[in-house]
Amino acid sequence: MTESKSAESAGPSGSPPTERVVAVVELLAGRGEPMSVSEIAGGLDLNRSTVGLILGALEGAGWVARRQDRRYELGVGLVGVAEAVRETVPLLHGHDHALRALADRTGCGVALAHIGTREATIVGIARGNAGIPTEVGIGTRLPLAAPLGATVVAHRPPNLRRAWLDTAAPELRQALSSALEIIADTGLAVFALGRTDPRLFAMLAEMSEVLSAHPGRVALRRRVFDMMTELAAAPYDPDRIAAEGPLSISFLAAPIAVGSGRPAYELQLGPMRTGVEQAERELMIRELLGTARELVSI
């Protein structure tokens, strides 16, 4: 018996551990189609009996519904939860059109992420010709590690900036530290392209397929994230961005503040390619910052 399955004993109250309950809901939400008990158990590497207990509790709350074919799907009991989240986070209203328009105008993938203190959560995506790996979708949570979240971290207290910098590769920390000061003034970050080895993209695609079938594999998900961070290198300074000639760019980012507080969201635009000419960079920057302003007004 594997370690994950041998550790599936219920808690003191007889209820399955909270993490597994959350995992089942996330799996059904991410899959987008009904699933059987055995499919859920296989996807999360859990015992069928454990999954049955979880589904029974969720069905009682209306969070899942059992179909006549004995497969399960999300239930209408989650509607109230979803609406409460939308009311709490105004930015979640109406951003889809703005992200799609930005992707169409630039030909790049676009992502909107909420930047917490430990994690970044993708809350909006518009896929373009490049820039958003297929394993990243709405609701994906990623560890907050540099360079992810730079435009938001730039507005945070020194202790949080230091903690973020500590997650970066040692050779990038000085450049990122200087970049945070610039980003706080300009409201823009443009990152160079890191590894471009085609084998890296092939491995990411293969791992994405495995995670789609087995989203409970935490170690593999972490490895995928580590590989994704290799796609971005140090940020460019403003003079380099404005200079003539092509640049290799992984992604551009701008912060978004909701209300009168500090920025809590990052809007990302991903060319993910070499040879981005000056005029094209100017277009991307103009469109990115324009969309960021539009989202603030939503």
PERAWO-V375429 format. One record per pair of residues at least 6 apart in sequence whose ideal C-beta (glycine too) atoms are under 6 Angstrom apart, sorted by the first residue. I is the first residue (numbers start at 1). J is the second residue. D is the distance in whole Angstrom. If there is no record, write none. Layout:
BEGIN
I:J:D / I:J:D
END
This chain:
BEGIN
4:45:5 / 5:47:5 / 8:47:6 / 8:50:5 / 10:16:6 / 11:17:6 / 16:50:6 / 16:53:5 / 16:54:5 / 21:54:5 / 23:44:5 / 23:216:6 / 24:54:5 / 27:43:6 / 27:215:6 / 28:74:5 / 34:67:6 / 34:71:4 / 34:73:4 / 35:71:6 / 35:72:6 / 36:71:5 / 37:48:6 / 37:51:5 / 40:51:5 / 41:48:5 / 41:51:5 / 43:214:6 / 44:216:4 / 45:216:5 / 55:64:6 / 55:72:6 / 58:64:4 / 61:77:6 / 62:75:5 / 62:77:2 / 63:75:5 / 63:77:5 / 63:78:5 / 64:72:5 / 64:75:5 / 65:73:6 / 65:75:4 / 66:72:6 / 86:92:5 / 91:258:5 / 94:298:5 / 95:124:5 / 95:295:6 / 98:291:5 / 98:294:5 / 98:295:6 / 99:110:5 / 99:124:5 / 99:126:4 / 100:126:5 / 102:110:5 / 102:287:6 / 102:291:5 / 103:110:5 / 103:126:4 / 103:128:4 / 105:287:5 / 106:284:5 / 106:287:5 / 107:128:5 / 107:129:5 / 108:128:4 / 108:131:5 / 108:269:5 / 108:270:5 / 108:271:5 / 109:127:5 / 109:128:4 / 109:131:3 / 109:132:3 / 109:270:5 / 110:126:4 / 110:269:6 / 111:122:6 / 111:125:5 / 111:132:6 / 111:268:5 / 112:123:5 / 112:124:4 / 112:267:6 / 113:120:5 / 113:122:5 / 113:266:5 / 114:121:5 / 114:123:5 / 114:265:6 / 115:149:4 / 115:152:4 / 115:266:5 / 118:144:6 / 119:141:5 / 119:144:6 / 120:142:5 / 120:144:5 / 120:148:5 / 120:149:6 / 121:141:5 / 122:138:6 / 122:140:5 / 125:138:6 / 130:272:5 / 131:270:2 / 131:272:5 / 133:204:6 / 134:208:5 / 135:208:4 / 135:211:6 / 135:224:6 / 142:225:6 / 145:167:4 / 146:164:6 / 146:167:5 / 146:168:4 / 146:176:6 / 147:191:6 / 147:232:5 / 149:266:6 / 150:189:5 / 151:183:5 / 151:189:5 / 151:253:5 / 151:254:6 / 151:255:4 / 151:266:5 / 152:255:5 / 152:263:5 / 152:266:5 / 153:161:6 / 153:164:5 / 154:180:4 / 154:183:4 / 154:184:4 / 155:262:5 / 155:263:5 / 161:180:6 / 165:173:5 / 165:176:6 / 165:177:6 / 168:176:5 / 172:234:5 / 175:234:4 / 179:235:4 / 183:189:5 / 187:254:6 / 188:254:6 / 189:235:5 / 189:253:5 / 190:236:5 / 190:241:5 / 190:252:5 / 191:232:5 / 191:235:5 / 191:250:5 / 191:251:6 / 192:233:4 / 192:234:6 / 192:248:6 / 193:248:4 / 193:250:5 / 194:230:5 / 194:231:5 / 194:232:5 / 194:233:4 / 195:230:5 / 204:227:6 / 207:224:5 / 231:250:5 / 232:250:4 / 244:278:5 / 246:275:4 / 246:276:6 / 246:277:5 / 247:276:5 / 248:274:4 / 249:271:5 / 249:276:5 / 250:272:6 / 251:268:5 / 251:270:4 / 252:269:5 / 252:284:6 / 252:288:5 / 253:266:5 / 253:268:5 / 254:267:5 / 254:288:5 / 254:289:6 / 254:292:4 / 255:263:3 / 256:263:6 / 256:265:4 / 256:267:6 / 256:292:5 / 256:295:5 / 256:296:6 / 257:263:4 / 267:292:5 / 269:284:6 / 269:288:5
END
